[in-house]
Amino acid sequence: MQMNANYTSLVAVGDSFTEGMSDLLPDGSYRGWADLLAGRMAARTPGFRYANLAVRGKLIGQIVEEQIDVAAAMKADVVTLVGGLNDTLRPKCDMVRVRDLLTEAVEKLAPSCEQLVLMRSPGRNGPVMERFRPRMEELFSCIDDLAARHGAVVVDLYGADVLGDQRLWDVDRLHLTAEGHRRVAEAVWQALGLEPEDDWRAALPPAVPPNWMTRRVADARFAKQHLVPWIGRRLTGRSSGDGRPPKRAELTPYDG
């Protein structure tokens, strides 16, 4: 598949993964794979326009309610949709409802754009994720089915071993580092049929395993700063994105 050289716009829909956490810029904002992708697309297409409706913490129901109709109305050439993973990480998750909502989202977005892009989200290695893995894989099976029915491209990040490497994850163990986001941008770029810049699946150099004390200190810091607040939000139904506006609400020329 070759990307149409006349593609002039991109709309990104989703949660913190698409917002760009934890690819932190010096001014305190987040960049992320969608911004990187937009920058590369803009470099080859004068007047390229970009919107990013993603908000951290959003569940698939919130994405459908707040983002999908807005994105469809923009009539962008390329739309990326990544959602549902936050639902699978909740203590209780109705997977039938998640599938129904994801189906509704795809059915609205696919006819509104020239190319819809879906993703099988990257999977972290470790015992915490094992509990949720069956739900995640059920979600990804749904994504594959929807893509086949609606002509969407699926970027399989879950099947890339390198994205399970903890060195590509921030200290919160929930969000990719800058290098992780760069690899995702390259993966989407290639999925759209563009000339590869490098092998985004390439393994990182061998790591020197941290000693026992270093691991214990890191685990304690992670639990206090990230895991406990994250569990608290899930138990109370709160989200880190409550009241937060979309990252880039209007489909406007990309200016870097």
C-alpha positions as CSV (number, residue, x, y, z in Angstrom):
1,M,0.0,0.0,0.0
2,Q,1.3,3.5,-0.9
3,M,0.1,6.5,1.0
4,N,-1.7,9.0,-1.2
5,A,0.7,12.0,-1.8
6,N,-2.4,14.3,-1.6
7,Y,-3.1,13.4,2.1
8,T,-3.4,16.8,3.7
9,S,-4.8,16.3,7.2
10,L,-4.6,14.1,10.3
11,V,-6.9,13.7,13.3
12,A,-5.8,11.7,16.3
13,V,-8.4,10.4,18.7
14,G,-7.9,8.6,22.1
15,D,-6.4,8.8,25.6
16,S,-3.0,9.5,27.2
17,F,-1.2,7.3,24.7
18,T,-2.3,9.6,21.8
19,E,-2.0,12.7,23.9
20,G,1.7,11.9,24.2
21,M,2.4,11.1,27.8
22,S,5.3,10.8,28.9
23,D,7.2,12.4,26.0
24,L,7.8,15.6,28.0
25,L,9.0,18.8,26.3
26,P,11.0,21.5,28.0
27,D,7.9,23.7,28.4
28,G,6.1,21.0,30.4
29,S,3.8,19.9,27.6
30,Y,3.8,16.5,26.0
31,R,4.7,15.7,22.4
32,G,4.1,12.0,21.6
33,W,3.9,9.8,18.5
34,A,0.9,11.6,16.9
35,D,2.7,15.0,17.0
36,L,5.8,13.3,15.6
37,L,3.8,11.7,12.8
38,A,2.0,15.0,12.0
39,G,5.4,16.7,11.8
40,R,6.7,14.2,9.3
41,M,3.5,14.3,7.2
42,A,3.6,18.1,7.2
43,A,7.2,18.2,6.0
44,R,6.1,16.5,2.8
45,T,2.7,18.3,2.3
46,P,2.5,22.2,2.4
47,G,-0.5,23.4,4.4
48,F,-0.9,20.1,6.2
49,R,-3.5,20.3,9.0
50,Y,-3.6,18.4,12.3
51,A,-5.9,18.0,15.2
52,N,-5.4,15.9,18.3
53,L,-8.5,15.3,20.4
54,A,-7.0,12.9,22.8
55,V,-7.3,13.4,26.6
56,R,-5.5,11.3,29.2
57,G,-7.6,8.8,31.2
58,K,-10.5,8.6,28.8
59,L,-12.5,5.4,28.6
60,I,-14.0,4.3,25.3
61,G,-17.4,5.6,26.2
62,Q,-16.0,9.0,26.8
63,I,-14.0,8.9,23.6
64,V,-17.2,8.0,21.7
65,E,-19.2,10.7,23.4
66,E,-16.7,13.5,23.3
67,Q,-14.4,12.9,20.3
68,I,-15.8,10.7,17.6
69,D,-18.5,12.9,16.2
70,V,-16.1,15.9,16.3
71,A,-13.4,13.9,14.5
72,A,-15.8,12.6,11.9
73,A,-17.1,16.1,11.1
74,M,-13.5,17.2,10.4
75,K,-13.4,15.0,7.3
76,A,-9.7,14.4,7.6
77,D,-7.7,12.3,5.2
78,V,-6.2,10.2,8.0
79,V,-7.8,9.4,11.4
80,T,-6.1,7.4,14.1
81,L,-8.2,5.8,16.8
82,V,-6.7,4.2,19.9
83,G,-9.1,3.5,22.8
84,G,-10.5,0.9,25.1
85,L,-7.3,-0.1,26.9
86,N,-8.1,2.1,29.9
87,D,-11.4,0.1,30.2
88,T,-9.6,-3.2,30.3
89,L,-7.4,-1.9,33.2
90,R,-10.4,-1.1,35.4
91,P,-11.3,-3.5,38.2
92,K,-14.6,-4.2,36.5
93,C,-14.9,-4.1,32.7
94,D,-17.9,-5.0,30.5
95,M,-16.1,-6.2,27.4
96,V,-19.4,-6.5,25.4
97,R,-20.0,-2.8,26.0
98,V,-16.4,-2.0,25.1
99,R,-16.7,-3.9,21.8
100,D,-20.0,-2.2,21.0
101,L,-18.6,1.2,21.6
102,L,-15.5,0.6,19.6
103,T,-17.7,-0.7,16.8
104,E,-19.8,2.5,16.9
105,A,-16.6,4.6,16.8
106,V,-15.2,2.7,13.8
107,E,-18.5,2.8,11.9
108,K,-18.7,6.6,12.3
109,L,-15.0,7.3,11.5
110,A,-14.3,4.9,8.6
111,P,-16.7,6.6,6.2
112,S,-15.5,10.1,7.2
113,C,-11.9,9.7,6.2
114,E,-9.7,8.3,3.5
115,Q,-7.7,6.1,5.8
116,L,-8.6,5.0,9.3
117,V,-5.7,3.7,11.5
118,L,-6.3,1.4,14.5
119,M,-3.8,-0.1,16.9
120,R,-3.0,-3.1,19.0
121,S,-1.5,-1.1,21.9
122,P,2.0,-2.1,23.2
123,G,2.1,-4.5,26.1
124,R,4.4,-4.1,29.1
125,N,6.2,-7.1,30.5
126,G,5.6,-7.8,34.2
127,P,3.1,-9.5,36.6
128,V,0.7,-6.5,36.9
129,M,-0.1,-6.7,33.2
130,E,-0.7,-10.5,33.2
131,R,-3.9,-10.0,35.1
132,F,-5.4,-7.8,32.3
133,R,-3.8,-9.6,29.3
134,P,-6.9,-11.7,28.4
135,R,-9.1,-8.6,28.3
136,M,-6.4,-6.8,26.2
137,E,-6.2,-9.6,23.7
138,E,-10.0,-9.7,23.5
139,L,-9.9,-6.0,22.7
140,F,-7.3,-6.5,20.0
141,S,-9.3,-9.3,18.4
142,C,-12.2,-6.9,18.1
143,I,-9.9,-4.3,16.5
144,D,-8.7,-6.8,14.0
145,D,-12.2,-7.8,13.0
146,L,-13.4,-4.1,12.7
147,A,-10.3,-3.3,10.6
148,A,-11.1,-6.2,8.2
149,R,-14.7,-5.1,7.8
150,H,-14.0,-1.4,7.4
151,G,-10.7,-1.2,5.5
152,A,-8.7,0.2,8.4
153,V,-5.0,-0.2,8.8
154,V,-3.9,-2.0,12.1
155,V,-0.6,-1.1,13.6
156,D,0.5,-4.1,15.7
157,L,2.5,-2.6,18.5
158,Y,1.5,-5.5,20.8
159,G,3.3,-8.0,18.7
160,A,6.6,-6.0,18.8
161,D,8.8,-7.5,21.5
162,V,10.9,-4.4,21.8
163,L,7.9,-2.4,23.1
164,G,7.8,-4.8,26.1
165,D,11.3,-3.6,27.1
166,Q,10.9,-1.6,30.3
167,R,13.5,0.9,29.1
168,L,11.0,2.2,26.6
169,W,8.5,3.0,29.5
170,D,8.5,5.9,31.8
171,V,8.9,5.6,35.6
172,D,5.1,5.4,35.9
173,R,5.3,2.1,33.9
174,L,2.1,3.2,32.0
175,H,3.4,5.5,29.3
176,L,6.1,5.3,26.7
177,T,9.4,7.3,26.8
178,A,10.3,9.7,24.0
179,E,12.1,6.8,22.2
180,G,9.0,4.6,22.6
181,H,6.8,7.3,21.0
182,R,9.3,7.8,18.2
183,R,9.1,4.1,17.4
184,V,5.3,4.2,17.4
185,A,5.4,7.2,15.0
186,E,7.7,5.2,12.7
187,A,5.3,2.2,12.9
188,V,2.3,4.2,11.8
189,W,4.4,5.9,9.1
190,Q,5.3,2.5,7.7
191,A,1.8,1.2,8.1
192,L,0.6,4.0,5.8
193,G,3.0,2.8,3.2
194,L,5.7,5.4,3.5
195,E,9.4,4.8,3.1
196,P,10.9,3.4,6.3
197,E,13.4,5.6,8.2
198,D,14.6,2.7,10.4
199,D,13.5,-0.6,11.9
200,W,11.1,0.4,14.7
201,R,11.1,-3.2,16.0
202,A,14.8,-3.4,16.4
203,A,15.9,-4.6,19.9
204,L,17.6,-2.2,22.3
205,P,21.3,-2.9,23.2
206,P,21.7,-5.5,26.0
207,A,21.0,-3.9,29.4
208,V,23.1,-4.3,32.6
209,P,20.5,-5.7,35.1
210,P,20.1,-3.4,38.1
211,N,21.1,-4.8,41.5
212,W,18.5,-5.9,44.0
213,M,18.6,-2.7,46.0
214,T,18.2,-0.5,43.0
215,R,15.1,-2.5,41.9
216,R,13.6,-2.4,45.4
217,V,14.0,1.4,45.6
218,A,12.6,1.9,42.1
219,D,9.6,-0.4,43.0
220,A,8.9,1.6,46.2
221,R,9.1,4.9,44.4
222,F,6.8,3.7,41.6
223,A,4.2,2.4,44.1
224,K,4.1,5.6,46.1
225,Q,4.2,8.1,43.2
226,H,2.2,6.3,40.5
227,L,0.6,2.9,41.5
228,V,-1.3,4.0,44.6
229,P,-2.8,7.2,43.0
230,W,-3.7,5.2,39.8
231,I,-5.5,2.6,41.9
232,G,-7.3,5.3,43.9
233,R,-8.6,6.9,40.7
234,R,-9.9,3.6,39.4
235,L,-11.7,2.7,42.6
236,T,-13.4,6.1,42.8
237,G,-14.2,6.4,39.1
238,R,-12.0,9.5,38.7
239,S,-9.7,10.1,35.8
240,S,-6.5,12.1,35.3
241,G,-8.2,13.8,32.4
242,D,-11.3,15.0,34.2
243,G,-12.0,18.6,33.0
244,R,-9.0,18.7,30.7
245,P,-9.6,20.0,27.2
246,P,-8.4,18.2,24.0
247,K,-4.7,18.6,23.2
248,R,-5.3,20.3,19.8
249,A,-9.1,20.8,19.4
250,E,-9.1,22.4,15.9
251,L,-8.0,21.0,12.6
252,T,-5.4,23.7,11.8
253,P,-2.1,24.0,9.9
254,Y,0.7,22.1,11.7
255,D,3.4,24.6,12.7
256,G,5.8,22.3,14.6
